[in-house]
C-alpha cells in the first residue's frame, strides 16, 4: 500500500488551480493525509520590492491584508477538511522559484500542480500530479 502522509497543492485562485485543490483534497481525504495549500502572492512581493527600491513606503499592512484576503477565499474551499489542512501564504518571490523551495521544505509525499507549472516538474522533489 502507498503511504501518503502529506499532500501539497499550489493554488493561485484560477479555475484550474481550484480544480487542483479539489483533487488534492480528495486524495488527502482518501489517505487521511495532511493537506497543505500553498499560495505565493507574487503581486505583493513585486509591490514591496519595487517600493523599497524606489524608497517609497508601501502600505504597512499590505502583506497582512493580502494574506487575510487569500485565506478568506481559500478557507471555505477546505472547510470540510480544515482539521487536517494548513495554509502557506507568502510573498517571498516568484512561484517558479519558490515552489521547489517549499516542496523541499515541506517534503510532501504528493504535490499537485496545474499544467501552468508542468515545466518545473524536474525541480520538484516529490511525486507529482498535474491537473489540466
N, C-alpha and C positions, 0 to 999 in steps of 0.2 A: 504494500500500500504506500502511496505517496504521502509524504509529510509536508503539509503547507501550513506553517505557523504564522506567517506574516505575508500579507498582500499589500503592495504599494501601487497606487494609481495616480497618474498625473492628470489633473483636471484644470482646464483653462476656461471652463464655463461655455465652451462651444457645444453645439448639439452632439457632435461625435464624442467629445470628451465626457459628456453626461451619460452617453451610451456606455463608454468605457467604465465609468463609475458603477453603473448597474451591473455590468459583467463582474467587476472586481468585488462588489458587494455580494453578489450571488455566490461567487467562488469562496469568499471568506466565510459566508454562512455554511456552505457545504462542508468545508474543512474545519469549521469552528476556529477560524484564524483571526488574528488582529488585522484590522483594516486601517491602512494609513493613506489619507487623502492629502496629496501634495499639490500646492498651488504656488507658483512663482509670480510675484507682482512685478513683472518687467517694467511696466509703465511707471510705477512708483520708484523703482530703482533708478530708472533713467532720469526722472524728475529730480530726485535727490542728488544724483551725480552731476547733472547739468547745473543745478542751482548752486552747489558747492564750488564748482569750477569757475563760475562767474561771480562768486562771492555774494550771491543773492540768497537771503534766508528763505527756506521753504516753510510751509505751514508747520508749526511744531507738532501737530498731531496727525499729519498727513499719513504716515505709515500705519499708525494705530487705527485711524478711521477706515482706511482702505482694508486693513486686515479684518476689522469687525464686519464691514460690508460683505466681504467674501465669505466669511464664516457664517453670516446670517443667510446667505444664499445656499451654502452647502449643507448646513445642519438639517434642514427639512428633508433633504435627499437621502440622508442616512439615519433618520430618526428611528427606524425600525432595527437599527444595528448600532446605535450610539454607545452602548455599553462596551463594545469592543472596537471602537473607532477613535482614531486620533488624527488631528489635523496638523500639517506642517504648512504654514502660510508665511511666506517670507519675501523680502525684497533685497536679495543678495546678488542678483546678476541675471544673465540670460539663461533660459531653460536649457539650451543646448550645452551650456557649461555646468549648470547646477544639477540637472537631473542625474548625470553619472555620479556626482559627488554625494547626492542624497541617497542614491541606491547603495553606494559604498558605505555610507554611514549607518544606514538602517538595516542593511543586509536582508532584504525581503526574499522569501522563497519564490515569489512570483511578482513581476512588475507588469502592470497593464498600461499600455500606451496606445495612442492613436497613430494612424498612418503618417501624421504630421511629423512624428519623431522616429519613424522607422529607420531613417538614415543613421541614427545614433545607436542602433542595437549593439554594434560591436563594442561600444564604450560602456555598456551596461552589464555589470557583473551579477546577473540574475537570469532566471528563466523569464521569458518574455511572452506576453500575449498581446498581439497587435489587433486593434479593433478598427474596422473601416466602415 
